[in-house]
Amino acid sequence: MGRGARGGEEYFLGRRDLPWLVVLLSVVATETSTLTFLSIPGIAYGGSLAFLQIAVGYVLGRIAVAAWLLPAYHEGRLRTAYELLEARFGPETRRFTSAIFMVTRLLADSVRLFATAIPLTLVTGWPLVTSVLAIGALTFIYTFIGGIRAVVWVDASQMVLYLAGGLIALVVLGQAAPGGWPDILARAAEAGKLTVIDPALDFGRPYTLWAGLLGGAFLSMGSHGADQLIVQRLLACRDLAASRRALVGSGFAVLFQFTLFLFVGLGLWAWYDGAAFARSDEIFARFIVEALPAGVRGLLIACVFAAAMSTLSSSINALSSTTAYDFWARAGAAAGADERRILRVGKIAAAVWTVLLVAAAIGFIPQSEESAAVEVSLGIASLVYGGLLGGFALARFSRRATSGSVRLGIALGIASVACVWMFGRAAVAWPWFVLIGAAVTVAVGLFAGRRPRRS
């Protein structure tokens, strides 16, 4: 896939001719990590199907991004998401938001890399450090050689793999129940686990109708409209219409994916007869190791790594593209650099970011007993998406905001969510974080950007 790439744009954007269906699968695979693969069944195991309200919000958020952000990305033939902010607020804002993206990706995806090393350690008996190094090295090889084309096509194949794994688990669980899936669903209905809609207006509960539709929509707008990890794929499509099909279609694909793994969770609840587990993330992993026959067990373990490597490879490629375009190509003597030099710098950056991701994952090992990996990863992403989304909203719709006011707004938006995360999590659930951060960013950006009236 990487043959023939002679410049940075070909390496990072795949000549802008990638098929929209492959990009759709890559988008879903990129946002699906090992944490999702193992955690979503645990949500249904301990609760109900109410998480689907969040997934519906995801669809609505992607429709909004397709309507008001994607046209701007394609009109300017941009190479990174943050180039759009430069056109409105100047290079300082572009570098500021790109740096936020880099730090967020480094921290969040190093946690995902650490979480993936755990099952590899259980299977092989290797130390956690060795497992982290092995996964990081293997993912780096095809990402470094093939660029975005290799990443997208491998993502698509990996998504097919782990969806097949979920379907196989569904079949095995149905065959194990005395009355098959009708019996599982009947028992789940009696226990109230088939509830999908919760109309309660309670900001402290994460899976309500309002948290799902509003919070889920804003979270999706932040992750798919202001995060280079996803935007890079949409820029690699052939035109605006193809990008829109890939983005909106990925929302429905995620809805199907979540439904699949939530039903796996219902099957696990019936299998274990509702037994208590110390951590919900353990349930599906334990079922794979203890209950599945050889061969099928290996396939499901491969699915765990497929989900993780698709996210890790995307992070390496997105981080190196922002390094090359948002920083190096904008700096002094490098300004106006040709695409061949950008390609070389981007490949060097890919190696550096891989080392940093691996090092951060190894550094998380001593903290692993204190925090659930899924909570840490979601918390890191939720901290910044609101600020970034608010910055893009100001760029698109405000004439009042200035470069300084938008950077101040983003900083205070992130700070406000950090305060809620540290002191108010009991009263405000995580789906509301992006909405809060975006609202603060827009309000501060507008207020601080007002110019005094002339007398």
Buried (B, 14 or more C-beta within 10 A) or exposed (E): BBEEBEBBBBBBBBBBEBBBEBBBBBBBBBBBBBBBBBBBBBBBBBBBBBBBBBBBBBBBBBBBBBEBBBBBBBEEEBBBBBBBBBBBBBBEBBBBBBBBBBEBBBBBBBBBBBBBBBBBBEBEEBEBBBBBBBBBEBBBEBBBBBBBBBBBBBBBBBBEBBBBBBEBBBEBBBEEBEEEBEEBBEBBEEBEBBBBEBEEEEBEBBBBBBBBBBBBBBBBBBBBBBBBBBBBBBBBBBEBEBBBBBBBBBBBBBBEBBBBBBBBBBBBBBBBEEEEBEEBBEBBBEBBBEBBEEEBBEBBBBBBBBBBBBBBBBBBBBBBBBBBBBBBBBEEEBEEBEBEBBBBBBBBBBEBBBEBBBEBBBEBBEEBEEEBBBBBBBBBBBBBBBBBBBBBBBBEEBEBBBBBBBBBBBBBBBBBBBEBBEEEBEEBBBBBBBBBBBBBBBBBBBEBBEEEEEE
